[in-house]
C-alpha cells in the first residue's frame, strides 16, 4: 500500500466546535475560515456568565475544550518552533481521522509541528518526514537538527533537487518511495510507547493538500508499511 492509498482509506467524520462567546468577540469568522477546508462545523453560542471557550464534540460526545485565547493563537498564523507549547494543541490532537482538503502550506506546517512536538516530547523512537523536495528541507534543517540531537532516529525524504546540508543524526533517503514528490508526511512510531504513535499524511492537489492526521496506531502502522519500514506491531 502506498502513502496515497493510505490517505484514500480514511474518510473523516465531521466534528463540531461550539464556540461560547460574548457579544463583540470576532473569533468565530476567523475559525470558520480556518476550518473551511476541514470536516469541522463551527457553531456560535452565548457564553453567558461563563468564560469564553470552545467545546469540540463528535456526534454529541465531548472530546475536549479550550479557552478563547487558544483559538485566537490558532487563527493568527504566527509560526512556532518545535518544542514550543501551543495552547490549541489539545484541540488539534482530538481531530483524529478528520480529513482536510485544500490545506495551504501554512496550515500543513502547523499540523506538522503537532507530530514533531509529540516526537520531541517522547525523545526516542523513529520519526519519518517527507518534504517532497530536498530544497524544501533547507528551511527546516535547524528543527530537524534539534530533533536528531535527542535519541530519536530521524529519516527525511525528498527529491534530490538541491544539495542539502544534512544534520548529524538525520538519514536522508531522497526519492526512496513512490509519490514522494506529491506527498507530505510526518510519521512517528511512538518509541517504546505505541500510544504516542501519530502521523500526518497528505497528497498535493492543484488546490492544496488533501489528507488527515491520526493518533491511531493501526493507521500509523499502515503509513510505516508504505514507507517500507517495520511496523509498530512487528
PLY file of the C-alpha trace (Angstrom):
ply
format ascii 1.0
element vertex 234
property float x
property float y
property float z
element edge 233
property int vertex1
property int vertex2
end_header
0.00 0.00 0.00
1.37 3.43 -0.98
1.02 6.64 1.05
-1.58 7.85 -1.44
-3.57 4.66 -0.87
-3.36 5.07 2.91
-4.83 8.58 2.57
-7.62 7.17 0.39
-8.66 4.70 3.12
-9.62 7.43 5.59
-13.00 9.12 5.45
-13.10 11.61 8.29
-16.24 12.17 10.31
-17.43 15.74 10.77
-16.79 17.08 14.26
-18.43 20.14 15.83
-16.65 23.04 17.51
-19.12 25.04 19.59
-17.70 28.46 20.42
-19.13 30.14 23.53
-18.52 33.89 23.29
-19.77 37.23 24.50
-21.14 39.95 22.18
-18.37 41.66 20.22
-15.98 38.67 20.07
-14.76 38.25 16.48
-13.00 34.88 16.61
-15.87 32.87 15.08
-15.49 34.21 11.50
-11.75 33.50 11.64
-12.42 29.96 12.88
-14.92 29.33 10.10
-12.31 30.46 7.59
-9.57 28.37 9.21
-11.66 25.17 9.29
-13.40 25.77 5.94
-11.23 23.09 4.34
-11.72 20.56 7.15
-14.64 18.46 8.36
-15.27 20.69 11.37
-18.58 22.50 11.80
-18.35 25.79 13.73
-21.33 26.73 15.89
-21.72 30.00 17.80
-23.24 30.08 21.29
-23.69 32.57 24.12
-21.11 32.20 26.90
-23.40 33.90 29.38
-21.60 34.23 32.71
-19.00 31.57 31.82
-15.52 32.37 30.46
-15.33 32.39 26.67
-14.29 28.96 25.43
-14.96 26.29 22.80
-16.01 22.65 23.05
-15.12 20.05 20.40
-17.59 17.17 20.08
-18.17 14.17 17.82
-21.83 13.29 17.28
-22.66 14.85 20.64
-19.78 13.20 22.51
-17.47 15.62 24.33
-13.86 15.46 23.11
-12.08 18.49 24.58
-12.42 22.16 25.48
-10.08 25.13 25.02
-10.10 28.79 26.03
-10.73 31.66 23.66
-7.07 32.76 23.68
-6.07 29.35 22.32
-8.45 29.86 19.41
-7.00 33.28 18.67
-3.46 31.90 18.61
-4.60 29.13 16.25
-6.01 31.54 13.69
-3.43 34.35 13.81
-0.91 32.42 11.72
2.09 33.02 13.97
4.82 30.38 13.38
6.19 28.38 16.28
9.26 26.24 16.84
9.31 22.56 17.69
9.06 22.10 21.44
7.23 25.42 21.86
3.94 24.76 23.65
0.75 25.86 21.92
-2.48 26.37 23.84
-4.50 24.90 20.97
-2.58 21.60 20.75
-5.27 19.86 22.81
-7.81 20.83 20.17
-5.77 19.68 17.17
-4.86 16.40 18.87
-8.56 15.44 19.05
-9.13 15.85 15.31
-8.02 12.26 14.74
-9.06 10.95 11.30
-10.75 14.24 10.45
-9.92 14.77 6.80
-8.92 18.12 5.36
-8.85 19.39 1.81
-7.31 22.44 0.13
-4.92 22.96 3.07
-2.34 25.66 2.48
1.37 25.19 3.19
0.99 27.31 6.35
-1.72 25.01 7.67
0.37 21.96 6.73
3.36 23.35 8.63
1.23 23.95 11.73
-0.19 20.43 11.61
3.31 19.05 11.05
4.51 20.75 14.24
1.97 18.75 16.23
3.56 15.47 15.14
7.11 16.77 15.55
6.27 18.02 19.04
4.96 14.60 20.07
8.28 13.09 18.94
10.24 15.88 20.67
8.50 15.26 23.99
8.94 11.49 23.75
12.61 11.90 22.70
13.06 8.37 21.35
11.58 6.22 18.60
11.54 6.69 14.84
10.45 9.86 13.01
9.96 9.92 9.23
9.30 13.16 7.33
8.66 13.76 3.65
9.45 17.22 2.27
8.61 16.46 -1.38
11.92 18.01 -2.46
15.26 18.30 -0.74
15.22 22.08 -1.23
12.11 22.28 0.99
14.09 20.69 3.80
16.56 23.59 3.95
14.15 25.82 5.89
13.52 23.07 8.45
17.13 21.96 8.84
17.59 23.54 12.30
14.36 21.98 13.57
15.48 18.53 12.49
18.95 19.05 13.91
17.26 19.65 17.29
15.11 16.56 16.89
18.10 14.42 15.91
20.04 15.67 18.96
17.70 13.55 21.10
17.56 9.75 20.96
15.15 9.92 18.02
16.01 8.01 14.85
15.21 10.67 12.21
14.64 9.99 8.49
13.96 12.57 5.77
12.66 12.07 2.21
12.50 14.33 -0.84
13.52 14.51 -4.48
17.24 15.45 -4.59
16.73 18.74 -6.43
19.38 20.59 -4.41
22.44 19.92 -2.28
21.33 19.74 1.33
23.44 20.05 4.47
22.01 17.07 6.35
22.46 17.37 10.15
24.19 14.69 12.17
21.72 12.01 13.20
19.42 12.55 10.21
19.26 9.94 7.44
18.33 11.38 4.04
16.60 8.91 1.71
15.92 11.07 -1.35
13.23 9.60 -3.61
13.25 6.17 -1.96
9.46 5.75 -2.05
6.72 6.24 -4.69
4.78 9.51 -4.70
7.49 11.30 -2.71
7.16 14.45 -4.83
3.38 14.67 -4.35
3.16 13.57 -0.69
3.68 15.45 2.56
4.06 13.19 5.56
5.34 13.10 9.13
5.15 9.71 10.86
6.22 8.98 14.44
6.15 5.40 15.72
5.87 6.39 19.40
9.15 4.88 20.55
8.67 2.42 23.41
5.05 3.54 23.86
2.79 2.84 20.83
0.18 5.13 22.42
2.42 8.05 21.38
2.33 6.99 17.71
0.93 9.58 15.32
1.09 10.60 11.69
0.17 13.33 9.22
-0.37 12.16 5.64
-1.41 14.31 2.69
-1.23 14.37 -1.08
-0.85 17.59 -3.06
-3.56 18.64 -5.49
-4.00 21.72 -7.65
-5.98 23.48 -4.90
-3.74 22.48 -1.98
-3.19 19.40 0.19
-5.71 16.67 0.96
-5.20 14.28 3.85
-5.56 13.68 7.58
-3.64 13.29 10.81
-4.11 10.42 13.20
-3.18 9.04 16.61
-4.42 5.56 15.68
-1.52 3.07 15.93
-3.06 0.86 13.23
-3.09 3.72 10.73
0.45 4.68 11.74
1.35 1.04 11.03
-0.10 1.41 7.52
1.99 4.55 6.97
5.16 2.80 8.15
4.37 -0.10 5.84
4.01 2.32 2.92
7.46 3.68 3.76
8.84 0.16 3.66
9.89 0.09 7.30
8.98 -2.17 10.22
5.51 -1.74 11.64
4.85 -0.96 15.31
3.23 -4.34 15.81
6.15 -6.21 14.19
0 1
1 2
2 3
3 4
4 5
5 6
6 7
7 8
8 9
9 10
10 11
11 12
12 13
13 14
14 15
15 16
16 17
17 18
18 19
19 20
20 21
21 22
22 23
23 24
24 25
25 26
26 27
27 28
28 29
29 30
30 31
31 32
32 33
33 34
34 35
35 36
36 37
37 38
38 39
39 40
40 41
41 42
42 43
43 44
44 45
45 46
46 47
47 48
48 49
49 50
50 51
51 52
52 53
53 54
54 55
55 56
56 57
57 58
58 59
59 60
60 61
61 62
62 63
63 64
64 65
65 66
66 67
67 68
68 69
69 70
70 71
71 72
72 73
73 74
74 75
75 76
76 77
77 78
78 79
79 80
80 81
81 82
82 83
83 84
84 85
85 86
86 87
87 88
88 89
89 90
90 91
91 92
92 93
93 94
94 95
95 96
96 97
97 98
98 99
99 100
100 101
101 102
102 103
103 104
104 105
105 106
106 107
107 108
108 109
109 110
110 111
111 112
112 113
113 114
114 115
115 116
116 117
117 118
118 119
119 120
120 121
121 122
122 123
123 124
124 125
125 126
126 127
127 128
128 129
129 130
130 131
131 132
132 133
133 134
134 135
135 136
136 137
137 138
138 139
139 140
140 141
141 142
142 143
143 144
144 145
145 146
146 147
147 148
148 149
149 150
150 151
151 152
152 153
153 154
154 155
155 156
156 157
157 158
158 159
159 160
160 161
161 162
162 163
163 164
164 165
165 166
166 167
167 168
168 169
169 170
170 171
171 172
172 173
173 174
174 175
175 176
176 177
177 178
178 179
179 180
180 181
181 182
182 183
183 184
184 185
185 186
186 187
187 188
188 189
189 190
190 191
191 192
192 193
193 194
194 195
195 196
196 197
197 198
198 199
199 200
200 201
201 202
202 203
203 204
204 205
205 206
206 207
207 208
208 209
209 210
210 211
211 212
212 213
213 214
214 215
215 216
216 217
217 218
218 219
219 220
220 221
221 222
222 223
223 224
224 225
225 226
226 227
227 228
228 229
229 230
230 231
231 232
232 233
